[in-house]
Amino acid sequence: GLKVDSLIVSYAIGNNKKVLEIQDKLKQEGFIVGAIRQPTVKTAIIRVIAKLDVSVDELKKVCQIIKKN
């Protein structure tokens, strides 16, 4: 599993087009995440910022969607 010490988690995707595709898929599922692209960052990332009221199951779903893509 993924262990983090923050409510902000960045997933390196490395491809500007792919990061936008993942962001769109997550949005279709009701999740809003940041798609940070080059040249703003060294490598394209998905940035997840969890709210305190988000369930563990919802966070797992976000991670599964990112992992599949």
C-alpha angles and dihedrals in degrees: 000000000000116000118196136170096209143055088236117077127175122203116200109227099164098207125086094208094046093049090056091048091052091047090053093049091050091048090053087055091051099261123123115205135162120258103201112190139191132301089032088060132021092247128014113265142184109227117205118194110187120209118221092246095055114112124235089242091057091050090049089052091053091050092048092052091050092046093050091054 
